[in-house]
């Protein structure tokens, strides 16, 4: 049997039409399949590989840490240098109130931890989320996401969660002194890159302060430089009580985190003790990789270059069949008239060696979220291919 046949037979499937590309190598901006064909990567593993594939500093950190030690003990018991160093680096680049880092295995697990933290700290049991927000696929995170199609098959879900309209002022009145936490994507990812108004985001923060609800901003997709600032919330002059991270946090390795003030985070230490635990969260090799990627990003001009690269995409991707182009830095959504049209364009682009995808809650839109290292030449090549494909389809 071929590896593709083995994949279809033995690896659990999540759709009846997986891409099933057999990738044998990834380097920089490119993926290479078993036939030697290369693909320009415009989705970065869904906003994971911000520094590209196989970054030398990340590979070096993984090798060095793997030689020292890997898993030792459940999270929070041993002093593990990679965790300590990375937590310090993150908090040094965050406001003073975001000073305590809880590392998890993924963004969804960070969402779960943030939900528990808010309930435990406030003593309240209601949670608010927003329509078309995406927070993950585990049971608690699924209860928070704002799309009934994906929630409905798994009911009953967690009680006490209500979904408001994103970027609607009137709905902020539903946040009350019974609300433990309001969770929002700073930039909606799976909705097809939807950014709120600055006024709305600030009013959201104000309403949370008035009611005592914690504001948790999910930057699993939008964080780590993707929108043109290190953290997307910086563009709104608002500071969350809890910041939720994942994807690019691990530099290509599985890692998530939720970050809050130590006075908030300390509620996990008592009543009950071990109030939130994980075996592999903050794995030392993952933290070493993430720390290396994070410092490489900070020591580069990549974040400063995001806006000009965004502008180049917007300048070039002009076509009568493009219904809308939404962007926030190097998160872009190219909207067509239907999913059918979009899928045909995506499939043909992949055939031509340009890898892209669609959005869960905006299937008519093409996802563009390349590694931040993408060059202007590569952007032009990608846009030329997309425009040629639109004409063909």
C-alpha positions in Angstrom: 0.0 0.0 0.0 1.1 3.5 -0.7 1.6 6.0 2.2 -1.6 7.8 0.9 -3.6 4.6 1.1 -2.2 3.9 4.6 -3.1 7.5 5.6 -6.7 7.0 4.5 -7.0 3.6 6.2 -5.2 4.1 9.5 -5.3 7.8 10.3 -8.6 9.2 11.6 -10.2 11.5 9.0 -11.9 14.8 9.6 -13.5 15.1 6.2 -14.3 13.0 3.2 -11.9 14.9 1.0 -8.6 15.6 2.8 -5.9 17.3 0.7 -3.7 14.2 1.3 -0.5 15.8 0.1 2.4 13.7 1.1 4.9 16.3 2.3 8.4 15.0 2.8 10.3 18.2 3.5 9.5 21.8 4.4 12.0 24.7 4.3 11.5 28.4 4.5 8.4 29.3 2.4 8.1 26.0 0.7 6.7 22.5 1.2 8.0 19.6 -1.0 6.0 16.5 -1.7 7.1 12.9 -2.3 7.4 13.5 -6.1 9.7 16.5 -5.6 7.0 19.1 -6.4 7.3 22.3 -4.3 4.5 24.4 -3.0 4.6 28.0 -1.9 3.0 28.0 1.5 0.3 30.7 1.9 -1.3 29.4 5.1 1.7 28.6 7.4 0.0 25.5 8.9 -2.9 27.9 9.8 -0.9 30.8 11.2 1.6 28.5 13.0 4.9 28.8 11.1 5.3 32.6 11.4 9.1 32.2 11.0 8.8 29.8 8.1 9.7 26.1 8.0 12.9 24.8 9.5 14.2 28.0 11.0 17.8 27.4 12.0 17.5 28.9 15.5 14.4 26.8 16.2 16.0 23.6 15.0 19.1 24.3 17.0 17.0 24.9 20.2 15.1 21.7 19.7 18.2 19.6 19.3 20.0 21.2 22.2 17.0 20.8 24.6 16.2 17.2 23.4 19.8 16.3 24.4 19.4 17.7 27.9 15.9 16.4 28.8 12.4 16.0 27.5 9.4 15.2 29.7 10.2 15.1 33.4 7.1 15.7 35.5 3.6 17.1 35.2 3.3 20.8 34.7 4.2 23.2 37.5 6.2 20.8 39.8 9.8 21.1 38.5 11.8 24.2 37.5 12.3 23.6 33.8 14.6 26.2 32.3 12.8 26.5 28.8 9.5 27.2 30.5 11.0 29.8 32.8 13.0 31.6 30.1 10.0 31.7 27.6 7.5 32.9 30.3 10.0 35.7 31.2 10.4 36.7 27.6 6.7 36.8 27.0 5.9 38.9 30.1 8.7 41.3 29.3 6.9 42.1 26.1 3.4 42.4 27.7 1.8 45.0 30.0 2.6 44.7 33.7 -0.8 43.1 34.5 0.0 40.1 32.2 2.8 38.7 34.3 1.9 35.0 34.9 2.0 32.4 32.1 0.3 29.0 32.1 1.6 26.9 29.2 -0.7 24.4 27.6 -0.5 21.9 24.7 -2.6 24.0 22.3 -4.8 27.1 21.9 -8.0 25.2 22.6 -6.5 24.0 25.9 -5.6 27.6 26.7 -9.2 28.5 26.1 -10.4 25.8 28.5 -7.9 27.0 31.1 -9.0 30.6 30.7 -12.7 29.6 31.1 -11.9 27.8 34.4 -9.7 30.7 35.6 -12.4 33.3 35.1 -15.1 31.2 36.9 -12.8 30.4 39.7 -11.5 34.0 40.2 -14.9 35.7 39.9 -17.1 33.1 41.6 -19.5 33.6 38.7 -20.8 31.0 36.3 -21.9 32.8 33.2 -19.7 33.3 30.2 -20.1 35.5 27.1 -18.7 34.8 23.6 -19.5 36.1 20.2 -21.1 34.9 17.0 -18.6 33.7 14.4 -15.8 33.5 16.9 -13.7 30.4 16.8 -12.0 29.1 20.0 -11.3 25.4 19.4 -12.9 22.0 19.2 -12.7 20.6 22.7 -16.0 20.5 24.5 -15.6 23.7 26.5 -14.1 25.7 23.6 -16.8 24.3 21.3 -19.4 25.6 23.7 -17.9 29.1 23.2 -17.5 29.1 19.4 -20.1 31.2 17.6 -21.3 28.9 14.9 -24.3 26.6 15.4 -23.4 24.2 12.5 -20.3 23.1 14.4 -21.9 23.1 17.9 -25.2 21.4 17.2 -24.0 17.8 16.7 -22.4 17.7 20.2 -25.2 19.0 22.5 -25.7 19.2 25.4 -22.9 21.7 25.6 -21.8 23.7 28.7 -24.6 25.7 30.2 -24.5 29.4 31.1 -22.9 30.6 27.9 -24.5 33.3 25.7 -23.4 34.5 22.3 -23.4 38.2 21.4 -23.1 39.9 18.1 -19.5 40.8 17.4 -18.9 44.5 16.8 -22.4 45.5 17.9 -22.6 48.1 20.7 -26.1 47.2 21.8 -25.1 43.6 22.7 -22.6 44.8 25.3 -25.5 45.6 27.6 -26.0 41.8 28.1 -22.7 41.7 30.0 -23.6 41.8 33.7 -22.4 41.3 37.2 -23.2 37.6 36.7 -20.7 37.4 33.8 -17.4 35.7 34.8 -15.7 36.3 31.5 -16.2 37.8 28.1 -14.1 35.9 25.5 -13.5 37.5 22.1 -11.1 37.0 19.2 -9.3 40.3 18.8 -9.5 39.6 15.1 -12.0 37.0 14.0 -10.1 34.4 12.1 -12.5 31.7 10.9 -15.2 34.3 10.1 -12.9 35.4 7.3 -10.7 38.0 8.9 -13.2 40.4 10.5 -11.8 43.2 12.6 -13.9 45.2 15.0 -14.0 49.0 15.3 -11.6 50.5 17.8 -14.5 52.2 19.5 -16.3 48.9 20.0 -13.3 47.1 21.4 -12.7 49.9 23.9 -16.4 49.9 24.9 -16.1 46.1 25.4 -13.2 46.7 27.8 -15.1 49.4 29.6 -18.2 47.3 30.0 -16.1 44.5 31.5 -14.5 46.8 34.0 -17.9 48.2 35.0 -19.4 44.8 35.7 -16.3 43.1 37.0 -16.2 40.5 34.2 -12.8 39.5 33.0 -11.9 40.3 29.4 -10.2 37.3 27.7 -8.8 38.1 24.2 -8.1 35.1 22.0 -5.1 35.8 19.8 -4.3 32.2 18.9 -4.3 33.2 15.2 -3.8 37.0 15.5 -0.9 37.1 18.0 2.9 36.9 17.6 3.2 39.6 15.0 0.7 38.5 12.4 -1.3 41.6 12.3 1.6 44.1 12.2 2.0 44.5 16.0 3.3 41.9 18.4 -0.1 41.6 19.9 -3.3 42.5 17.9 -4.9 44.2 20.9 -2.2 46.9 20.9 -4.0 48.4 17.9 -7.1 49.0 20.0 -5.6 50.6 23.2 -7.2 47.9 25.4 -5.5 45.4 27.7 -7.2 42.1 28.4 -7.3 40.5 31.8 -6.5 37.2 30.1 -4.5 36.8 26.9 -4.9 33.4 25.0 -2.2 32.3 22.7 -1.4 29.2 20.6 -0.4 28.3 17.0 2.8 30.4 16.3 3.6 30.4 20.0 5.6 27.2 19.7 7.6 28.1 16.6 6.1 25.0 14.8 5.9 22.8 17.9 2.6 22.3 19.9 2.2 25.0 22.5 -0.5 27.3 23.9 -0.8 29.6 26.8 -3.1 31.8 28.8 -1.6 34.7 30.6 -3.0 36.8 33.4 -2.0 38.7 36.5 -0.4 36.5 39.2 -3.2 37.5 41.7 -5.7 36.0 39.3 -3.7 33.0 38.3 -2.9 32.0 42.0 -6.5 30.9 42.5 -5.5 27.6 40.9 -3.2 26.9 43.9 -6.0 26.3 46.4 -9.6 25.2 46.9 -8.9 22.9 45.2 -5.2 22.5 45.1 -4.0 21.7 41.6 -6.9 23.6 40.2 -5.7 23.2 36.7 -3.2 20.6 35.7 -1.7 19.1 32.5 0.9 16.4 31.8 2.6 17.7 28.7 1.6 21.4 28.7 4.7 23.6 28.4 6.8 20.6 27.2 10.5 21.7 27.5 11.3 21.1 23.9 8.3 23.0 22.7 9.1 25.9 25.0 12.7 25.9 23.8 11.5 26.0 20.2 8.9 28.7 20.9 11.4 30.8 22.8 13.9 30.6 19.9 11.3 31.6 17.3 10.0 34.4 19.5 13.5 36.0 19.9 14.2 35.5 16.2 11.1 37.4 15.5 11.8 40.2 17.9 15.4 40.5 16.6 14.1 40.9 13.0 12.2 43.5 11.0 9.5 41.0 10.1 6.7 42.7 12.2 7.6 46.1 10.9 7.4 44.7 7.3 3.9 43.2 7.8 2.0 46.3 6.8 3.9 46.8 3.5 3.4 43.2 2.6 -0.3 43.4 3.4 -0.5 46.5 1.2 1.2 44.6 -1.7 -1.3 41.8 -1.4 -4.2 44.3 -1.4 -2.7 46.2 -4.4 -2.3 43.1 -6.5 -5.4 41.0 -5.7 -7.8 43.0 -7.7 -10.3 41.1 -9.9 -13.9 41.6 -10.9 -14.7 38.1 -9.4 -13.2 39.1 -6.0 -16.3 40.3 -4.0 -14.3 41.6 -1.0 -10.7 41.5 0.4 -10.5 41.8 4.2 -7.2 41.9 5.9 -5.4 42.6 9.2 -1.7 42.4 8.5 -0.8 39.0 7.0 -4.3 37.6 7.8 -6.2 38.0 4.6 -9.5 36.7 3.2 -10.3 36.9 -0.5 -14.1 36.5 -0.9 -15.8 35.0 -3.9 -19.4 34.4 -4.8 -19.6 30.9 -3.3 -17.7 28.0 -1.7 -17.9 26.1 -4.9 -16.0 28.9 -6.8 -13.5 29.3 -4.0 -12.8 25.6 -3.8 -12.2 25.3 -7.5 -9.7 28.2 -7.3 -8.0 26.8 -4.3 -7.6 23.3 -5.8 -6.2 24.7 -9.0 -3.8 26.9 -7.1 -2.5 23.9 -5.3 -2.1 22.1 -8.6 0.1 25.0 -9.7 2.1 24.9 -6.5 0.5 27.6 -4.4 -1.0 26.3 -1.2 -4.0 28.0 0.2 -7.3 27.1 2.0 -10.7 28.4 3.1 -12.3 29.5 6.4 -14.7 27.4 8.5 -17.3 30.2 9.0 -16.6 31.9 5.6 -16.2 29.1 3.2 -16.6 31.4 0.2 -13.3 33.1 1.2 -9.8 32.1 0.4 -7.4 32.1 3.4 -4.0 33.8 3.0 -1.8 33.7 6.1 1.7 33.1 4.9 4.8 32.9 7.1 5.9 36.4 7.9 9.2 35.7 6.1 7.4 35.9 2.7 9.2 38.2 0.2 7.7 40.7 -2.1 8.8 38.6 -5.0 7.0 35.6 -3.6 3.9 37.7 -2.9 3.9 38.8 -6.6 4.3 35.3 -7.8 1.5 34.1 -5.5 -0.9 36.8 -6.6 -0.1 36.2 -10.3 -1.0 32.5 -9.8 -4.2 33.3 -7.9 -5.4 35.8 -10.6 -4.5 33.5 -13.4 -6.4 30.7 -11.7 -9.5 33.0 -11.2 -9.5 33.7 -14.9 -9.3 29.9 -15.7 -12.0 28.9 -13.3 
